[in-house]
Amino acid sequence: MRKKKKLDIGLDVKKPKGDCNSDKCPWHGHLKIRGRVLQGKVVSDKGSDTAVVEWNYYNYIPKYERYERRKTRMPVHSPTCIGARTGDIVTIGECRPLSKTKRFVIIEKRNIQGV
């Protein structure tokens, strides 16, 4: 079996140091990244090759002239070469549907811990 080389996915992100044999990896497989690129915090990594990423935002309520805090939680594919764990800040990119709920994949693990 030939060793797969790391691909250029077309985004300004660091390539992972690890290696994997998954076809669902944007770096070592055949997965194309297109669409939105977001950042968030991994709140769960209990699933098999799955992580739950969360980010917070504010929503304005005109009646009360106040803001409320809201959060978005999204299941994403977590390649083994990146090794994202709970508490890591990650960059995720949109891809084709990988399962019933997963449409994003982790493309980079940031150096910031627990923000």
C-alpha positions as CSV (number, residue, x, y, z in Angstrom):
1,M,0.0,0.0,0.0
2,R,1.3,3.4,-1.0
3,K,1.7,6.0,1.7
4,K,-0.8,8.9,1.1
5,K,0.7,12.4,1.0
6,K,-0.9,15.3,2.8
7,L,-3.1,17.3,0.5
8,D,-3.5,21.0,0.2
9,I,-7.2,21.6,1.1
10,G,-7.2,25.2,-0.2
11,L,-7.4,27.0,3.2
12,D,-4.9,28.8,5.3
13,V,-4.7,26.2,8.1
14,K,-1.8,24.1,9.6
15,K,-1.5,20.6,8.4
16,P,-1.8,17.9,11.1
17,K,1.3,16.1,12.3
18,G,-0.5,12.8,12.7
19,D,-1.5,10.3,10.0
20,C,-4.7,8.4,9.2
21,N,-6.1,6.0,6.6
22,S,-9.7,7.4,6.6
23,D,-11.4,8.4,3.3
24,K,-13.4,10.9,5.3
25,C,-10.3,13.0,6.2
26,P,-9.7,16.2,4.2
27,W,-5.9,15.8,4.6
28,H,-5.4,12.1,3.9
29,G,-8.6,11.1,2.1
30,H,-10.9,12.2,-0.6
31,L,-13.1,14.8,1.3
32,K,-13.5,18.2,-0.3
33,I,-14.0,21.3,1.9
34,R,-16.5,23.9,0.5
35,G,-18.8,26.4,2.0
36,R,-18.6,27.8,5.6
37,V,-15.5,27.7,7.8
38,L,-16.3,28.2,11.5
39,Q,-14.5,28.0,14.9
40,G,-15.8,26.6,18.1
41,K,-15.0,24.6,21.2
42,V,-15.2,20.8,21.5
43,V,-17.7,20.0,24.3
44,S,-17.9,16.2,23.7
45,D,-15.7,13.6,21.9
46,K,-17.4,10.5,23.1
47,G,-18.7,9.3,19.7
48,S,-16.7,7.2,17.3
49,D,-14.9,9.6,15.0
50,T,-17.4,12.3,16.1
51,A,-17.1,15.4,18.2
52,V,-19.7,18.0,19.3
53,V,-18.6,21.6,18.7
54,E,-20.3,24.5,20.3
55,W,-20.0,28.3,19.9
56,N,-21.9,31.2,21.6
57,Y,-23.5,34.3,20.1
58,Y,-25.8,37.1,21.2
59,N,-29.3,37.7,19.9
60,Y,-31.0,41.1,20.2
61,I,-34.6,41.3,21.6
62,P,-36.1,44.6,20.4
63,K,-39.0,44.5,22.9
64,Y,-36.8,44.5,25.9
65,E,-33.8,46.3,24.2
66,R,-31.5,43.6,25.6
67,Y,-29.4,40.8,24.3
68,E,-29.7,37.2,25.2
69,R,-26.9,34.6,25.1
70,R,-27.5,31.6,22.7
71,K,-25.3,28.7,21.7
72,T,-25.1,26.4,18.7
73,R,-24.0,22.8,19.0
74,M,-23.1,20.8,15.9
75,P,-21.9,17.2,15.5
76,V,-18.8,17.1,13.3
77,H,-16.4,14.4,12.0
78,S,-13.2,14.2,14.0
79,P,-10.3,12.6,12.0
80,T,-7.9,10.6,14.1
81,C,-4.9,12.5,12.6
82,I,-6.0,15.7,14.3
83,G,-6.9,14.2,17.7
84,A,-9.3,16.8,19.0
85,R,-10.3,16.4,22.6
86,T,-12.9,18.0,24.9
87,G,-11.9,21.6,25.6
88,D,-9.9,22.2,22.4
89,I,-10.6,25.1,20.2
90,V,-11.0,23.9,16.6
91,T,-11.7,25.1,13.1
92,I,-14.4,23.2,11.2
93,G,-15.2,23.2,7.5
94,E,-18.4,22.4,5.6
95,C,-18.3,19.3,3.4
96,R,-20.7,16.7,1.8
97,P,-23.0,14.9,4.2
98,L,-21.0,12.2,6.0
99,S,-23.9,10.8,8.0
100,K,-27.5,11.7,9.0
101,T,-26.3,14.7,11.1
102,K,-22.7,15.4,10.2
103,R,-22.0,17.9,7.5
104,F,-18.8,19.5,8.9
105,V,-15.3,18.1,9.6
106,I,-12.5,19.3,11.9
107,I,-9.7,20.7,9.8
108,E,-7.5,22.3,12.4
109,K,-6.9,22.2,16.2
110,R,-5.9,25.6,17.5
111,N,-3.2,26.0,20.2
112,I,-5.6,27.9,22.5
113,Q,-6.8,25.6,25.4
114,G,-10.2,25.9,27.2
115,V,-11.4,29.4,26.1
